[in-house]
Amino acid sequence: MDPLLHTPMPGVKATKVVYRSTNARGEANTVSGTVLVPAAPWLGKRPVVGYAVGTHGLGDAFAPSQEMSNGTETEASMVSGLLGRGWAVAVTDYEGLGTPGQHTYMVGPAMGHAVLDVLRAATRLPGGSLAADAPMAVWGYSQGGAAAAWAAQLHPSYAPELPLVGVAAGGVPADVLAVARHLDGGAFFGLAVAALIGLDAAHPELDLNGYLNDVGRQLLQDNKDDSLIGLVTGFALKNLADITTTNPLEAADWQDRFAHSRLGATAPSVPVLLYHGELDEIIPYGLGTALRDRYCAHGVPVQWQSFPATDHITGVLLAAAPATDWLATRFHGRPPLTTCP
């Protein structure tokens, strides 16, 4: 089948995969995804990109593998651009999207594991054509940017055998707690609620339900499997005080778990492209520059690029071609450029 449907990309073999990964507590879990390989011959070992999608929603109906099958995948143009270069693409659904359980939305370690493990799965398909030592890269924006950056940080300890050559991450919510506070009371407050749901799913001892009032319990029940649009419209202009009796963002155990998903404490072992829209209304620009500075302080070769985007979505559109070109430089083995001081 052609999972991109309306995208003009003939000659692509798509395989739905279900693979073993690791959750945020270090326990084995099961994650699904899709591996796409162009049918056209490739001289040598075909490069593989682990593509991490941005926020789709919380329910299984919005898993990337399902969206691609339906022809409704909003990031199909980015995926098709990678396939058009002749590269294979491995797309994870993340934990809890397409497999049992609640999606652990924005929980960094779980997302990073899922991205790295879909690359492993891509090279282990029965009768597959992808080599385990083929050059690999990771790319993502927004939620996908965080997942890509977590894959970069976890790679040296979790999957050192993967021949990763670079990671591109844009619009990165590097500090989810800071993002949640920024969104409280605004048009995109539903994304902060989704992060609370995701963290609670990863760490049930946090007991999100115990912080909610009756209004909050009903809203979460109505939206726990909703799409991105449903989350945004369902919680727009509300704030935590409207749905809770006690603010979980101020609780020590919640802050501790949010800290475990904060990026920048450890160094990726590969070159990194970071980019951010200058007027991003969802992920503050300063979070992007702060992550850049932390990686530079670790000695990581970071290429930083800002875009004159007036909103979050424009950032992904403006950066698509430059990010794809940057991945090509990594696959061609060119020396990495860095904008670090």
C-alpha positions, 0 to 999 in steps of 0.5 A: 500500500501507499500510506501517503495516499494523496502525496505523489510518492509512487514506488514506496514500500511501507511496512507497519511495525510493532517493536520492543522499546523502553518506557520512562521507568526503564521497563520494556514496552511495545510501540508501533510505527511505519518503515518506508523504503523507496523501491528505486535501487540505491548504490551502497547502504541506503541512509535511514532517517528516524522521523519524529512527528509533532503533536497529533493527539492523544488517541490511537486514531491519531497515531502517525501509522494510522494517519498515513494509512488514511491519507491524513498525515499532516507531515506527509510532505516532510516524509515524502521529501526524505523519500524523494532523496532516496532515503528510507524513513522510520516513523514511530507512533510513540508509546501509547499511540497505536498500542494499548495504554495512554500516550505518554505525551512529552515524556522525554525518555519514552519518546527518545527510546521509541525513536531509537528503537524504530531505527533498530526495527527498520533494519531487522525486518524479515527480508528487509533491505536496510543494513544495520550499519547504514548511516542514520539520522533523526529529524523532528519538530515541536514534540518531534523536536523534543523526541529527536533531541532526546534520541540524540542524548540517549544514543550514546548509552541506550543505542550506541551501535546505531551509526547515527551521523546527525540529529535535526531538531526544531521548535524544541520544547526543551523544558516542558514545565516552562512551556506548560506555565507559558501556555496556562490560560492561553489559546493553546492551554490544551497542550499543557493539559496533554503534557499533564496527562502524558506525565501522569500516564508515565508515572501513575503515582503522580495521581493527576485525578487527585488534583482535579475538580469536577470540571477538570475530571469531566474535561479530561474524560472528554478529551483524553483520546482527542486530536490536536484540534480537539485538545486546543479547542476543548481547553482554549483560554482556560487555566489550571485554576479552572480545572484543579483544586491544587496546581500540580505544576507547583508540587515537588513530585511533579516538578521532579518528573518534569525535570527528568524530561528537561533537555540539555543535561547530557551531551549528544555524541553527534552533530546537531541542527537546532532551529526555532521561529523567532516569534513562536507563540507556543514554544518560547524562543528563549527555550531554543537558545537555552538548549543551544547554549547548553549543548554548546557548553557540552562541546557539541557541534551545534548549527543554530538557525533562527527563522522569521516565523510569526507562529509555531506552524510557520517554523516547520514550513520555513525550515523543512528544506534547510533541515533536509539539506543539512541531513544530506550533508551529514549523510555525505560525510561533510565536516559539521559546521558549528555556530557555537562560540 
